[in-house]
């Protein structure tokens, strides 16, 4: 079950924190099962969520493995320019979703984005959107599983298969029990766990380097001739930065095209907002989420920059990885191992696990809704009872996780 090489060893306190977290999310799932009896309850949390609950779940569902590991690694690789994917590539689109798109989604009383496309463009567009989205969510769920398992292997020496089965079965049980009710309340819990656990790294890193200026000086000393600490200056030309992009691509390609397409149509995040209790809450939820999204670089981008300043080794691309080396994507667990002792390490590991499980739960709840309402009901079983569709949603939650594995 366990490997021999790992960065840290958990104490009894650390293990107790992790076990308590897994037990708590299961308890929440089984408790909320009593409130998930109808399709509206199971797939849209009864449309009873306040703006704050929907907004926090909206952000938490997006804090998966790509967010925590991927963008920390990108910050190490590209520097602070990676923050453009937050402040330019997320905030304007999230505000646009709240002010412009949510009134259309909410008033139509649709269960999903493919369901809205059916109202707007017909069943063919809805079917194409539903099938492609279902495939994408299954693949993304697998990415979350694997990323978490890699972290557990690097940091703790846990076997990859063991980590995947434990995390995925936990998510499957609490989502199948309570549906979106369970997913949303666990995502709010996970939101706070992620912040409390992940904030340890930037705080302790800034103390070690002596603040922002000290970190910048160390980065320039460790990597002379390379600019990792300016957001806009290297974007004057695509040849001036390792990302290979200029400011026109950031403003018009990222902000105006890619981010708008993602944040306004990805049902994984939109589903959380559709659970809002009224149209005002539905409009406010993405705006509340954008406020917290602005601060996410503190726990994702900043650790990657600090890795350039304090880590004794130079990380390399995964494609060039050799024995004894670490890849860019391992910067966050390496920083966690550097700063966190007994107790704090358990909290930090729990924060990473919470992030991965939030992303995984977001994918499987969206998958079960799209499969049940946009593929199964209109094309395979049109006249079943509401209870039957809830049962189908529970089963495809488990089946979807097994496909992801």
Residue pairs with C-beta under 8 A, 6 or more apart in sequence:
1 158
1 159
1 162
2 156
2 157
2 158
2 159
2 162
3 153
3 157
3 158
3 159
4 157
5 157
6 153
6 154
6 155
6 156
6 157
6 158
7 154
7 155
7 156
7 333
7 334
7 337
8 155
8 156
8 337
8 340
8 345
9 156
10 18
10 156
10 345
10 346
10 349
11 342
11 343
11 345
11 346
13 342
13 343
13 346
14 342
14 343
14 345
14 346
14 349
15 346
16 346
17 343
17 346
17 347
17 349
17 350
18 346
18 349
18 350
18 353
21 193
21 350
21 353
21 354
22 166
22 170
24 189
25 170
25 174
25 186
25 189
25 357
26 170
26 173
26 174
28 174
28 178
28 182
28 185
28 186
28 189
29 173
29 174
29 175
29 177
29 178
29 182
29 186
30 174
30 177
30 178
31 178
32 177
32 178
32 181
32 182
32 185
33 177
33 178
33 182
35 41
35 46
35 178
35 181
36 42
36 177
36 178
36 179
36 180
36 181
36 182
36 390
37 390
38 46
38 386
38 390
39 111
39 372
39 373
39 386
39 389
39 390
39 393
40 46
40 47
41 179
41 181
42 179
42 180
42 181
42 390
42 393
42 394
43 111
43 179
43 180
43 365
43 368
43 369
43 372
43 373
43 393
44 111
44 180
44 271
44 274
44 275
44 369
45 179
45 180
45 181
45 184
45 275
46 181
46 275
47 274
47 275
47 276
47 277
48 275
48 277
49 57
49 184
49 272
49 275
49 276
49 277
49 281
49 285
50 276
50 277
50 281
51 276
51 280
51 281
51 282
51 284
51 285
51 288
52 285
52 288
53 184
53 185
53 188
54 184
54 272
54 273
54 275
54 276
54 281
54 282
54 285
55 273
55 284
55 285
55 286
55 287
55 288
55 289
55 292
56 187
56 188
56 191
56 288
56 289
56 292
57 183
57 184
57 187
57 188
57 191
57 272
57 275
58 269
58 272
58 273
58 285
58 286
58 288
58 289
59 191
59 289
59 292
59 293
59 296
60 187
60 188
60 190
60 191
60 194
60 358
61 183
61 187
61 268
61 269
61 272
61 358
61 359
61 361
61 362
62 268
62 269
62 293
62 359
62 362
63 190
63 191
63 194
63 296
63 355
63 358
63 359
64 140
64 143
64 144
64 147
64 355
64 356
64 358
64 359
64 360
64 362
64 363
65 143
65 144
65 146
65 147
65 148
65 355
65 356
65 359
66 143
66 147
66 359
67 296
67 300
67 355
67 359
68 194
68 198
68 300
68 332
68 352
68 355
68 356
69 147
69 150
69 151
69 329
69 330
69 332
70 147
70 329
71 82
71 85
71 300
71 301
71 304
72 300
72 301
72 303
72 304
72 307
72 329
72 331
72 332
73 304
73 315
73 327
73 328
73 329
73 330
73 331
73 332
74 82
74 85
74 304
74 328
75 82
75 83
75 300
75 301
75 302
75 303
75 304
75 305
75 307
75 331
76 304
76 305
76 307
76 308
76 315
76 328
76 331
77 242
77 304
77 317
77 328
78 228
78 241
78 242
78 243
79 227
79 228
79 229
79 230
79 234
79 242
79 305
79 308
80 228
80 229
80 230
80 231
80 301
80 305
81 231
81 234
81 235
81 241
81 243
82 301
82 304
83 231
83 297
83 301
84 231
84 250
84 254
85 254
86 293
86 294
86 296
86 297
86 301
87 294
87 297
88 250
88 251
88 254
88 255
88 259
89 250
89 254
89 255
89 258
89 259
90 259
90 263
90 290
90 293
91 290
91 293
91 294
92 255
92 259
93 255
93 259
93 260
93 262
93 263
93 264
94 263
94 286
94 287
94 289
94 290
94 293
95 286
95 287
95 290
96 260
96 263
96 264
97 263
97 264
97 270
97 273
97 286
98 273
98 282
98 283
98 284
98 285
98 286
98 287
98 290
99 283
99 287
101 264
102 273
102 279
102 282
102 283
102 285
102 286
103 279
103 282
103 283
104 116
105 113
105 116
105 270
105 273
105 274
105 282
106 274
106 276
106 279
106 282
107 279
108 115
108 116
108 119
110 116
110 119
110 274
111 274
111 369
111 373
111 374
112 130
112 267
112 271
112 274
112 366
112 369
112 370
112 373
112 374
113 129
113 133
113 265
113 266
113 267
113 270
114 126
114 127
114 129
114 130
114 133
114 267
114 370
114 374
115 126
115 373
115 374
117 125
117 126
117 129
118 125
118 126
118 374
123 378
126 374
126 378
127 374
127 375
127 378
127 379
129 374
130 370
130 371
130 374
130 375
131 375
133 267
133 366
133 370
134 367
134 370
134 371
134 375
137 268
137 363
137 364
137 366
137 367
137 370
137 400
138 363
138 367
138 400
138 403
138 404
139 404
140 268
140 359
140 363
141 359
141 360
141 363
141 364
141 367
141 400
141 401
141 404
142 404
142 405
144 356
144 357
144 359
144 360
144 363
145 164
145 167
145 168
145 356
145 360
145 404
145 405
146 160
146 164
147 329
147 356
148 163
148 164
148 167
148 352
148 353
148 356
148 357
149 158
149 160
149 161
149 163
149 164
149 167
150 160
150 329
151 332
151 333
151 352
151 356
152 158
152 160
152 163
153 159
153 160
153 163
154 326
154 330
154 333
154 334
155 333
155 336
155 337
155 349
156 349
164 405
165 405
167 353
167 356
167 357
167 360
168 360
168 401
168 404
168 405
169 401
170 357
171 357
171 360
171 361
171 364
171 401
172 364
172 397
172 398
172 401
174 182
174 183
174 186
174 361
175 182
175 183
175 361
175 364
175 365
175 368
175 397
176 394
176 395
176 397
176 398
177 394
178 185
179 365
179 390
179 393
179 394
180 271
180 275
180 365
180 369
183 361
183 362
183 365
184 272
184 275
186 357
186 358
186 361
187 272
187 358
187 361
187 362
189 354
190 354
190 355
190 357
190 358
191 292
191 358
193 347
193 350
193 351
193 354
194 299
194 351
194 354
194 355
194 358
195 299
195 351
196 347
196 351
197 347
197 348
197 349
197 350
197 351
197 352
197 354
198 299
198 300
198 303
198 348
198 351
198 352
198 355
199 298
199 299
200 336
200 339
200 340
200 344
200 347
200 348
201 299
201 302
201 303
201 306
201 332
201 335
201 336
201 339
201 348
202 298
202 299
202 302
202 303
202 306
204 339
205 215
205 302
205 303
205 306
205 309
205 310
205 335
205 339
206 212
206 215
206 306
208 310
209 215
209 218
209 306
209 309
209 310
214 309
215 305
215 306
215 309
216 229
218 308
218 309
218 310
219 228
219 229
219 305
219 308
219 309
220 229
222 308
222 309
223 308
226 242
227 233
227 234
227 241
228 305
228 308
229 305
232 247
234 240
234 241
235 241
235 245
235 246
235 247
235 250
236 246
236 247
237 246
238 244
238 245
238 246
238 249
263 269
263 286
264 270
267 366
267 369
267 370
268 362
268 363
268 366
269 362
271 362
271 365
271 366
271 369
272 285
272 362
273 282
273 285
273 286
274 282
276 282
276 284
276 285
303 331
303 332
303 335
304 331
304 332
306 335
307 315
307 331
307 334
307 335
310 335
310 338
311 331
311 334
311 335
311 338
313 325
313 326
315 325
315 326
315 327
315 328
315 330
315 331
315 334
316 322
316 325
316 326
316 327
316 328
317 327
317 328
318 327
318 328
318 329
321 327
326 334
332 352
333 352
336 345
336 348
336 349
336 352
337 345
340 347
340 348
360 401
360 404
363 404
364 397
364 400
364 401
364 404
365 397
367 396
367 397
367 400
368 393
368 394
368 396
368 397
368 400
369 393
371 392
371 393
371 396
371 400
372 389
372 392
372 393
372 396
373 389
376 389
376 392
376 396
377 384
377 389
381 388
384 392
